[in-house]
Amino acid sequence: LLPSAFTPNGDGINDVLDVFDRRSTQEFTIQIFNRWGELLFESNDINERWDGTYKGKLVNPGQYVYRVSGVFTNGFEFDESGSIAVMR
């Protein structure tokens, strides 16, 4: 559902964390955490994207943990977690 990395550096390419296959998802939750487990971003709107900021400031490059869950339009439920690299 998510790419393995993105580059929020203002160049207009991969500046936000985007979810794959938004059209076939009817329920959705995403959470992004830093390495200490602090919640940096959360949304129930599949069209809302993380821009690599926390409290208005860009996060440091590195690995962040995500958790996504929801239901596809065919009724299949998903709940997965993994890591995403923020690169500059």
C-alpha positions as CSV (number, residue, x, y, z in Angstrom):
1,L,0.0,0.0,0.0
2,L,2.9,2.4,0.6
3,P,6.2,3.0,-1.1
4,S,9.4,2.2,0.7
5,A,10.7,5.8,0.7
6,F,9.9,9.4,-0.2
7,T,11.8,12.7,-0.5
8,P,10.0,15.7,1.0
9,N,12.5,18.2,-0.3
10,G,10.3,20.6,-2.2
11,D,11.3,19.5,-5.7
12,G,7.8,18.4,-6.7
13,I,8.7,14.7,-7.0
14,N,7.8,12.3,-4.2
15,D,7.4,15.2,-1.8
16,V,4.5,13.5,0.0
17,L,3.9,9.9,1.2
18,D,1.1,8.6,-1.1
19,V,-1.0,5.5,-0.7
20,F,-1.3,3.1,-3.6
21,D,-4.8,2.2,-4.9
22,R,-6.9,4.8,-3.2
23,R,-10.0,4.1,-5.4
24,S,-10.5,0.5,-4.0
25,T,-10.3,1.5,-0.3
26,Q,-13.5,2.4,1.6
27,E,-12.1,2.6,5.2
28,F,-8.6,3.7,6.0
29,T,-6.3,4.7,8.9
30,I,-2.6,5.6,8.7
31,Q,-0.2,6.3,11.5
32,I,3.5,7.3,11.3
33,F,5.8,7.0,14.2
34,N,9.4,7.9,14.9
35,R,11.9,5.4,16.3
36,W,10.8,6.2,19.9
37,G,7.2,5.4,19.2
38,E,6.0,9.0,19.1
39,L,3.0,9.5,16.8
40,L,4.0,12.0,14.1
41,F,1.0,11.8,11.7
42,E,-2.4,10.1,11.8
43,S,-5.3,10.3,9.4
44,N,-8.5,8.5,8.5
45,D,-8.7,10.3,5.1
46,I,-7.0,8.3,2.4
47,N,-6.6,11.5,0.4
48,E,-4.6,13.2,3.1
49,R,-0.9,12.7,2.6
50,W,2.0,13.0,5.0
51,D,4.5,15.7,3.9
52,G,7.3,14.6,6.2
53,T,6.7,17.2,8.8
54,Y,5.9,17.1,12.5
55,K,4.6,20.2,14.4
56,G,5.3,22.2,11.3
57,K,9.0,21.2,10.8
58,L,10.6,18.7,8.5
59,V,11.6,15.5,10.2
60,N,15.2,14.3,10.0
61,P,16.1,11.9,7.2
62,G,15.9,8.3,8.4
63,Q,13.5,5.4,9.0
64,Y,10.0,5.8,10.3
65,V,7.4,3.2,11.2
66,Y,4.0,3.2,9.6
67,R,0.8,1.3,10.3
68,V,-2.1,1.2,7.9
69,S,-5.4,-0.5,8.3
70,G,-8.8,-0.5,6.7
71,V,-11.2,-2.2,4.3
72,F,-11.1,-2.5,0.6
73,T,-14.3,-2.1,-1.4
74,N,-14.4,-5.9,-1.9
75,G,-14.7,-6.3,1.9
76,F,-11.1,-7.6,2.4
77,E,-9.6,-6.1,5.6
78,F,-6.0,-5.1,5.8
79,D,-3.7,-4.2,8.7
80,E,0.0,-3.9,8.0
81,S,3.0,-2.1,9.4
82,G,6.5,-1.5,8.2
83,S,9.1,1.2,7.7
84,I,9.4,4.1,5.4
85,A,12.6,6.0,4.6
86,V,12.5,9.8,4.6
87,M,15.3,10.9,2.2
88,R,16.6,14.3,1.1
